[in-house]
């Protein structure tokens, strides 16, 4: 007679995520959407740091070229990392799609206001068009890059977490941001460059390279804060 053995069960996974029904998730989602919409409007202004000119062939190395969206947009990836790490890929995807809808709504609203007949005493139609006119192209560029970049960012982070569980947080934050920002910045620059006055490949590559380096640098600089926020949320959010 053989002794019955206990049924075999797979080892429980150490990878856990919080419920996206949390009020903390709602705040992060709102912040994510605001950052995206404001960045799209700010990105209509091209910005140049430095005087003089330094080039290698057709590649412009100096001055540094960027746009107004650079001031706030890196925060979108930081918030995206927090959402992905704490709430998982499905929650991050919901944030991305919500931001997508908000950006399209903003672009449509600007277009509608632009074509609406101005009041007889309104004297700023040309100024409004010069600022709001490129928003549709900027939004197309932003949404294309942002959807691809954010989904890559979240996917890489969650896949790395599945391998390392709760270890290696800094490594997966840095790696996922690098992959996402590179894809996002290239697509955005390729579509939006003409909207902010970039017409040469030398300036385009300056715009792209500076954008990637700057955004990843911001992520690394604020990494201690990102890690602290993630730890704070994990202590307060029930997991499944």
C-alpha positions in Angstrom: 0.0 0.0 0.0 1.4 3.4 -1.0 1.2 6.4 1.3 -0.8 9.2 -0.3 1.1 12.3 -1.1 0.0 15.9 -0.8 -1.1 17.5 -4.1 1.6 19.5 -5.8 1.1 23.2 -5.9 3.1 25.8 -7.6 5.1 28.2 -5.4 3.3 31.4 -4.8 4.7 34.3 -6.8 6.4 37.2 -4.9 5.2 39.6 -7.5 2.2 41.5 -6.2 0.3 44.6 -7.3 -2.2 46.9 -5.6 -5.8 47.4 -6.7 -6.3 50.2 -9.1 -9.6 51.0 -7.3 -7.5 52.9 -4.7 -7.8 56.6 -4.2 -4.0 56.9 -4.5 -4.3 55.5 -8.0 -6.9 58.1 -8.9 -4.6 60.9 -7.8 -1.7 59.5 -9.9 -4.0 59.0 -12.9 -5.2 62.6 -12.7 -1.6 63.9 -12.4 -0.5 61.7 -15.3 -3.3 63.2 -17.6 -2.6 66.8 -16.5 1.1 66.4 -17.2 0.5 65.1 -20.7 -2.0 67.8 -21.7 0.0 70.7 -20.4 3.2 69.3 -22.0 1.5 69.2 -25.4 0.6 72.8 -25.2 4.0 73.9 -23.8 5.7 71.9 -26.6 4.5 74.4 -29.3 7.4 76.6 -28.3 10.9 75.6 -29.4 13.7 76.5 -27.0 17.5 77.0 -27.7 20.2 77.0 -25.0 23.5 78.5 -25.9 25.0 81.0 -28.3 27.2 80.5 -31.3 27.3 77.3 -33.3 29.3 74.0 -33.2 28.7 71.3 -35.7 30.3 68.1 -37.1 29.3 68.0 -40.7 25.6 68.4 -40.8 25.1 67.4 -37.2 24.5 70.4 -34.9 26.1 69.8 -31.5 25.6 73.4 -30.1 23.4 75.2 -29.2 21.1 72.7 -27.5 17.6 72.5 -29.0 14.5 71.4 -27.2 10.9 72.4 -26.6 8.7 73.7 -23.8 7.3 70.3 -23.1 10.7 69.2 -21.7 10.1 71.1 -18.5 7.2 68.9 -17.4 6.9 65.8 -19.6 9.6 63.7 -17.8 7.2 63.6 -14.9 4.9 61.5 -17.0 7.4 58.7 -17.1 8.1 59.0 -13.4 4.4 58.7 -12.6 4.1 55.9 -15.2 6.9 54.0 -13.4 5.1 54.4 -10.1 1.8 53.2 -11.5 3.5 50.2 -13.3 5.5 49.1 -10.2 2.7 49.5 -7.7 -0.5 48.7 -9.7 0.7 46.6 -12.6 0.6 46.7 -16.4 -3.2 46.8 -16.7 -3.4 49.9 -14.5 -0.6 51.6 -16.5 -2.4 50.8 -19.7 -5.6 52.4 -18.4 -3.6 55.5 -17.5 -2.1 55.6 -21.0 -5.4 55.2 -22.8 -7.0 57.8 -20.5 -4.2 60.3 -21.2 -4.7 59.5 -24.9 -8.3 60.4 -24.8 -7.6 63.6 -22.8 -5.0 64.7 -25.4 -7.3 64.2 -28.3 -10.1 66.1 -26.5 -7.7 69.0 -25.9 -6.5 69.1 -29.5 -10.1 69.0 -30.8 -11.1 71.8 -28.4 -8.2 74.1 -29.6 -9.1 73.4 -33.2 -12.7 74.2 -32.6 -11.9 77.5 -30.8 -9.4 78.4 -33.5 -12.0 78.1 -36.4 -14.8 79.7 -34.4 -15.5 83.3 -35.5 -13.7 85.8 -33.2 -15.6 88.7 -31.6 -15.4 92.0 -33.4 -13.2 93.4 -30.6 -10.9 90.4 -30.4 -7.5 91.3 -31.8 -5.4 88.2 -30.9 -6.5 85.7 -33.5 -3.1 85.5 -35.2 -1.4 85.1 -31.9 -3.8 82.4 -30.8 -3.3 80.5 -34.1 0.5 80.7 -33.8 0.3 79.1 -30.4 -2.7 76.8 -30.7 -2.4 76.0 -34.4 0.5 73.5 -34.0 -1.2 71.8 -31.1 -2.9 69.2 -33.3 0.4 68.1 -34.9 2.1 68.2 -31.5 -0.7 66.1 -30.0 -0.4 63.6 -32.9 3.3 63.4 -32.3 2.9 63.2 -28.5 0.2 60.6 -28.6 2.1 58.4 -31.0 5.3 58.5 -29.1 3.6 58.5 -25.7 1.5 55.4 -26.3 4.4 53.4 -27.8 6.9 54.7 -25.2 4.7 54.4 -22.1 3.5 50.9 -23.0 7.1 49.8 -23.7 8.2 51.4 -20.4 5.5 49.6 -18.4 5.9 46.3 -20.2 9.7 46.3 -19.7 9.3 47.2 -16.0 6.7 44.6 -15.3 8.6 41.9 -17.2 11.8 42.7 -15.2 9.8 42.6 -12.0 8.5 39.2 -12.8 12.1 38.0 -13.0 13.5 39.8 -9.9 10.3 40.1 -7.8 10.7 43.0 -5.4 14.5 43.2 -5.9 16.3 45.4 -8.4 13.8 48.3 -8.4 16.4 50.9 -9.4 17.6 48.8 -12.3 14.2 48.2 -13.7 13.1 51.8 -13.3 16.2 53.0 -15.2 16.1 50.3 -17.9 12.3 50.7 -18.6 12.6 54.5 -18.8 15.6 54.3 -21.2 13.7 52.0 -23.6 10.4 54.0 -23.3 12.0 57.4 -23.6 14.1 56.5 -26.6 11.1 55.2 -28.6 8.8 58.1 -27.4 11.3 60.8 -28.2 12.2 59.5 -31.6 8.6 59.3 -32.7 7.7 62.6 -31.2 10.6 64.4 -32.8 10.0 62.8 -36.2 6.4 64.0 -36.3 6.6 67.3 -34.4 9.9 68.7 -35.7 8.3 70.7 -38.5 5.6 72.1 -36.2 8.3 73.9 -34.0 10.5 75.0 -36.9 13.1 72.2 -37.2 13.9 71.7 -40.8 17.4 70.2 -41.0 18.6 66.7 -40.0 21.5 68.2 -38.0 19.1 70.1 -35.7 16.7 67.1 -35.7 19.4 64.7 -34.3 20.4 67.4 -31.7 16.7 67.6 -30.7 16.4 63.8 -30.4 19.6 63.1 -28.6 19.3 66.0 -26.2 15.7 64.9 -25.5 16.6 61.3 -24.6 19.6 62.3 -22.4 17.7 65.0 -20.6 14.6 62.9 -19.9 16.6 59.9 -18.7 18.8 62.2 -16.6 15.8 63.7 -14.9 14.6 60.2 -14.1 17.9 59.3 -12.5 18.2 62.5 -10.5 14.7 62.0 -9.0 15.2 58.3 -8.6 15.5 58.4 -4.8 12.2 60.3 -4.6 10.5 57.8 -7.0 11.7 54.9 -4.9 10.5 56.6 -1.7 7.0 57.2 -3.2 6.8 53.6 -4.4 7.8 52.3 -1.0 5.3 54.6 0.7 2.5 53.4 -1.6 3.4 49.7 -1.2 3.1 50.1 2.6 -0.4 51.5 2.3 -2.0 49.7 -0.6 -3.5 46.2 -0.2 -2.0 43.8 -2.8 -3.3 40.8 -4.6 
